[in-house]
Every structure is written in C-alpha cells, then in structure tokens.
Amino acid sequence: MTTTAPAPTENPATSQAPTAAELVARAHALKPLLARNAAQGEQDRRVVEESIQALTDAGLFRISVPKRYGGYETSMRTMMDVSAAVAEADGGTSWVVTLTNVCNWLVGLMPERAQDEVFGADPDAKVSGVLAPTAETRKVEGGYRVTGKWYYNSGSWHATWAAMGIPITDADGNVVDQGTALIPREDLGFEETWFVAGMRSSGSNCLIADDIFVPDHRVMSVPPALVGDYPTEHTDEVLYRSALVPVLALVLVGPQLGMGRAALDFVIEKAPKKPISYTFFTAQKDSTAFQLQIAEAARLIDTAHLHAYRAADDIDAAAAAGEYPDYLARARVRSDTGYVAECITRAIDILLSAHGAGSFAEVSPLQRIWRDSATGARHAIVSPAVSYEVYGKALLGVEEPITPMV
C-alpha cells in the first residue's frame, strides 16, 4: 500500500496555510514511500516520479510560494525543517525539495508580472536554478537574447521553470551588470551530465539556452538583491524580505540535518543486536567505546541543529522586522552554514566507524547517507573554509572581500 500525506485543500482566499508542524508531519508521513523509492532514484539518477507526485500532493513544493497563488509563504526555519524531515527518508529527494523551494522563493522576489506567469499558471510550479552567469546575452527591445549552458540544475527532470544567471549587457554588448533570468523549462535544451558518487537522484543536469528571448520583467539584477533591494511590489510579504545569500546558503544544510538524524537513528537501532567483531561484545551497545562514539556523534548533530536554528531565526526575525541584516550578521550565517555541514559530516564519519564495515554494504542506507551528505556538504556556497574566512574578515574589519555572496 502506498503511504501518502494529506493533499492540500486550502483555498488561498479563505484558508490559512498549514502550520510548520503540519508540513513537517506531512513529510514524515511520506517517509516509507520516499525511503522505498530511494535506491531506485539513485539508479535512475532522478527522484522517482511517484515520490515527486506524493510530495506535490502533500504541498511540500508550495513552502515558499506566495499565498496569493495558493502557496504557504512560510519561513526560513520551516523550509529547513521540511527539508530535514524529507532527508530522514532520502537525501537526494530532500535536495530536490530544497533547491526547488528556494528557487521558487527567488521567483517571489521578482516583479508580480513574472510571478503571475509562473505561479498564476501553476501554484505547483517547480523552479530549478543556477546563479553562475555562464551565458552570453544581447540586449534587444524589451529584453535579452540569451545563449548559454548551466550545469548542476538540481531537480532538472521535474522543473517547469529555471532561474539562470546571466551577464546583463548594454546595446553595445558591454557587460554592465549581473542578473538572474527566469526561463520556461520548455524553452531550454537538456544535457544529461550528472554522473556522481553522491546525491545521484538530485538529477543536477545541464540546461541549455540557444538564442532565446527573455523579457525585461523576468530578469532580476543581482547586486541590488544582495543588499535586499528586490523588484517585487509586495513588500508587505515577510518571506520575500529575507536576506538573499543567507537564505540561499542556509537552506542547503536542511538536508544535512535530516541525514545526520537518520544516520544516528540507524546505528542506535542496530546496536542491541550487532556484535563487535573480534571482541567479546555480542551487542555494540554494551561497549564503552561505542557509547562514547554515539555520544560524540549525537553531540555534533545537536550542535549542528543549534547553529542552523540560530541562523534561521536571525533571518526570519530580520525579515519580520523589515530590516536587512548587516554584513557581519550575514557573514555569521555563512559561517554557521559551513559549521553545520562540518559537524554533520564529522558525525556521520564517526557513526560509520562505530557501526563497522557493514556500513558500506550496498543494501545499507548508511552508505548512501554518507555519500549524499559528503557530496552536498561540498556545495561551493556551503564550503566551511570559505565561509569561515568570510566571517573572520568581517569580525576583524578586513576589507578584502573574497566573494560577493554574503
């Protein structure tokens, strides 16, 4: 029997959005289905369509869609908690949920005309995205002609739109700005390029534009957005006042939180019946050494949650107050993001050693958690080393920026 979560029935004109707890409960209700499809998703290098449909029916791709379109318009904390709950079943599926929701959020920063084209036509629209401007543009009347390739579009198999980084040029062809262009998926070519060790089911393939037209209202300038100047007319909507880079970075460790919890639960569950080979222990749980490893891993996972929640609450509080966090506050979120990833990957490494060589059996979910976590933790905007340097420079007042993504 297929396990499904309750389908959303809210009318945006008459109903309130579900609470964060209700959305997390919907994700947990889907755990048996998502876990059962995880291995097939890995093999196919895309999330199984049954899982995508169940997540859609449960409203879990509406987390960051404006209420004006029947979305839930939640919060940074809710986006992260839902991603973590999905990741307890499967990291790759969670990555698709995460990237789709945060790219949907990007659409909420754009002019209403662009939002109408995406969510007015389909409240369950799914947006993929790559912000690196790996394209060429030509300014024409009313917009731009765009040609380029963008790699690592997570959820590319399921996307209906794509938010792509482009250089903004003037009439003479000079690059004068950097932007994000919103493009219908049907206008883009596709190249299957995602052959990797972890996060295989994320389907992070290449999308291709061949001299397509993008109107001005579907292009957002990035530099103003970095300091909170968004083109949306709906400045009363709290979620779309959230700080750009802190959201884009922190959302990526939501899956890490869930994978860390899943790894810990799995090892603890097996401990009463799993012996430690070449010792007198017939149950791992009776070993003091094992107990110490479990305590250390649990402590690291708890630490990751504390930093992630502090950062999410900082983002949400600033948005609610109508304030844009200053550079130091944004730098700290980047540092917290890197530290969450570091804590979870360290915890999973400890759990692999504690559980033993059986961790690497193909039938063990632990090896997939390990590979998915390790891959996701290496996303460029998550990188602990870069994030710590950004924060250290901010604390010391060193005015030598190493990235605009703060």
N, C-alpha and C positions, 0 to 999 in steps of 0.2 A: 504494500500500500504506500502511495506517495504521501509524504508529510508536507503539508503546505501551511503557510501562515495566513491569517485573515487578510483578505483582499481589501484595499482601501475603498471606502464608500463615501468619503467626505465630499460634500458639495462646497466649493470654496466660498459661495455666497452665504451659506447658512451654518456651516460646521467649523469647529475648531480643529486644528491639526492634532494628530495624536501626540501624546507626551513622549519625552525621550525614553522613559521606561517602557512605554508601549512599543516603540520602534525597536528597542533592544530585544524585547520579548519576541517580536516578530522574527528577528534574526535568529534568536535561539531556537525558535520553533522549526526553523528550516535546517538546523544542524544535521539531522540524519540524512536528509536529501543531499545537501551540499557535500557532506563527507563521503557519501556513497558515490558521488559523481567525480570526486577529486582525482582519482587515478586516471579515469577516462579523459578528464580535462588535460591532465599532464601529457597523456599520449597524443591527444589531438592538437595540443598547443593552443587551445582555446577553451574557455569555460563552456561546459555542456549547455546546450540551448534550454534544456529542461530547468537547469538551475537559474539561468538568466530570466526565464519566464516566471519562475516562482518568486524571484527577488523583485521583479517588476510588479507582479500581482500583490506582493506584500508592501508595495510603496517605497521600497528601500532605495530606489533611484530618484525619489522626489525629496530627499532630505534637504537639498539646497535649492529647490525650485521655488520661485516666489509664490506666495499664497494666492496672488491674483490669477494664477493659472491652475490652481488646484494642488500646488505643491505644499510642502510643510515648512519651508523657510525656518529652519531650526537654529542651530548654533554650531560653533566650532567644536564644543565639547560633545554634542550629540553626533556630529559627523564622525568623530574619533571613536566614540563608544560603539556606534553601529558597525564601523569597520572592524573593530576589535572583536565584536561578537561573531561576525561572519568569519573572521580569521581563525576562530576556535575550531571551525569546521574545515576550512581550507584557505591557505594564504593566497594562492593565485586568484581565487574567486574574490577574496577581500580586496586585493589590489585593483581589480576591475571596478568593484563597487566604489572604492576610494577615489580612483582617478576620474571616474565618470561623475561622481558627486562634486568633486572640486572643480572640474571643468564646467559642469552645469552652473556652479557658483560664479564662475568667470562670466558666463552669459548674463547673470544677474547684475553685473557691473556695467553692462553695455546699455546703449540707448533703448528705450522702450520699443522702438520700431524693430530693432534686431531681436529683442526678447519675444515680441509677438510672432516673428517668423519661426522661431524655434519652439517655444512652449505654448504659444497660442494655437499652433497647429497640432501639437502633441505634448501634453503635460508629462508624458513618459519618455520624452526625447532623451537620448544618451549622447553626450558630447565627449569626444576624445580630444587630446591636446598635446602639443609640443611647443614650448615658448621660444626655443632657439630659432633665430631668423635665418634658417638655411634655405633661402629662396632669393629670387630676383623679382623686382616689381617695376612696373612702368605706369606713371601717372597718366590717367585718361580722364575724360569728362565724367564726373560722378563717381569716380572710384579708382581702382587699380587693376592692371592686368598682372597676374601672378603666375610664376613658374618656379617649381622647386620640389625638393624631396624632404620629408620629415620622418626621421627614424624614431622608434620606440614609442609608438602610439598605443598605449595600453588600452585594451578593450576595442581594438580596431575592428574586430569582426562584428561587433554589436553596435557600433556608433552610428548615429543618424546625422550628426554634425561633427565638425572638427574646428578647434581653436588653434590656429597656427601662427607661429612667429614669422614676421616679415620685416624687411627693411622698408621704411617709408621714403619714397623718392619724390623729388620735385619734377617740374615739367622738363628740366634739362637732364634728368637721370641721376642727379646727385642725391646721395643718401642724407636725409635731413632728420630722421627720427627712426625709432623702432616701434613696431606695432604688433598687435595680435589680431589676426583676421579670422572671422567666423565664416566657415565654408560648408555648404551641404556635402555630406559624405558622397552623394551620388555624383558630384562634380569631380571627385578625386579618383585617381588611379590607385592601385594597391599592389604592393610587392611583399611577398611573404619572406621575411628576413629574420624572424625570431627563433633562433636555434641556440638554446642556452641551457645552463645546468640547473638553474632555479627560476621560480616564477614562470615556468613554462606556459601555464594556462592563461597567463595575462594577455597573450596574443599581441605583444607590443611590436607590431609590424610597421612597415614604411607606407606612408600615404604620399601621393604624387599629384602635383598640380601642373597642368600643361596649358599655359596661357589662358587661364580662366579669369573671369571678371568678378571682382569683389567690390560692392558698393561702399561708399564712404561710411555709411551708418553701421556697417559691420566691421569696422576697423577701430580698435582702441589703441591710443598712444600709451606706451608702457612707462616712460619716465614720469609723467604726472601721476599715473596709477601707483607708482612706487611710494608716493607720499600721500596717497588717499584721495587724489583728485580723479574721481570716476565719472564717466559720462551719463550714468543712469539719472533719470529725472526723479526717481523715487528715493530721495534722501532720507525719508522717514523710515525706511525699511532697515532695521538694525543689522541684519546679517550682512547686507551689502555695504555696510560701513566698515567692515572688518579689515584689518591691515593685510595688504596683498601678500607679501613674501612670507610673513609669519603663518598665514593660512596655508599657502602653497607648500611650505616646508613641513609644518607640524602634522598636517593631515597624513603624510606619508608614514608616520610611525604608529598610526592607529592599527594597521595590520600587525605590526611588531608586538604590540601589547597582547593581542589575541593569540598570536603564535607562541609567545612566551608562556602564557597561561596554559595553553593546550599541551605544550611540552612538559611542563611541571605536573599537570594532572595525569598525563600518560605514565610518566615514570613512577609517580606515587602509587597509581593504581596497580602497577605490575610488581611493586616492591614486596608485598607479602608472600608472593608465590615464586619469585625469581631468585634462584640461588646466586651466590658469588663464586664463580668457578675457581677451583684450586684453593679454596679455603674451606673452613668448617661451617660457614654460614649457609643454611638452607633457605634463608629469606634475607634479601638485601636490607629490609627494614631493621633487622637486628644488629646491623653493623654500625658502630660509632662513626667510622669513616664515611659511610654512606649517609648517615644522618647529618653530618657536618656539610656534606656536599649539597644535600637537599636544602638545608637551611641557608647556605650561601646563595644558591640559585634563587630561592624564594625571595630573599632579601634584595637581590639585584632586580628582580621583576617588580617588587614593591617600589623600589627606588625609581624605576622607570615610570611607573604609574604616577608617582608623586610629582615628578618633573613634568610629565606630559600634561597632567591636570592643572598644575600651576600655570603653565604656558597657555593652555586653552582658556582658563579662567581670565587670564590677563587680556587675551584677545577679545573675549566676549564682553568683559567689563568695559573696556575702552570703547567698543562699538556701541554698547548700550548708552554710554555717557556722551556719545557723539564726539569722542576725542580720538585723534590718531596717535598711536604710541610714538614716542620719540626714538631716535636712532639707538640709544643704549637699550631701551626696552625691547626693540625689535631684534637687536643683536643677541640679547639674552635668550629670546625664543629660539633663534638659530642654534645657540649653544645647547639649550635644553633638548632640542630635537636631536642633535648629534649624540648627546649623552644617553638619551632613551635608546637609540639604536645600539650604542656601545654596551649598555647594561644588558639588553635582551640577547645580543649575540654572545656575550660572555656567559650569561646564564644558560643558554642552550648548549654551549660547548661543555659546561660543567655537567649538565644533565646527560649529554651523550656519553661522557666518560663514566658517570655514575651508573647509567643503565647497562653499559657494556657494549661489546662488539655487535650484539643483536640490534643495536640502534641502526645499523647500516643495511639491514635486510630490506630487500625491495618491498616486502609486504608491511614493513613497519612505517607508520605515519611519521615517526620521529625523524627519519632521514629526509622526508620531503619538507617537514617543518624547518629542518636545519638548512637545506638548500634554498628554500624560499626566503627565509629570514636573512641569510647571508647575502643573497642577491639584492633583496630590497634595501638592505642597510647600506649598500654601495651606491645608491642613487646620489647623483652629484650634489643636489641641494641638501642632502642629509649628512654628507661627509663630516664625521666628527672633527677631523684635523682642521679642515677649512672653517667649520663653524666655531671652533674654539679660538682660532686666530682672529676671526671677525669680532668675537666678544672681547678677547684680550685687548685688541687695539682700541675698541670702544671704551673699555674701562680705563685705559691709560691715556686716552685722548690722542692717540697716534692717528694723524690724518693722512693715512696712506691706504685708501680702500683697495681691497683685493677683489671685490665683486660688487656690482650694483644691487645684487639680490639680497637685500637686508630689509 
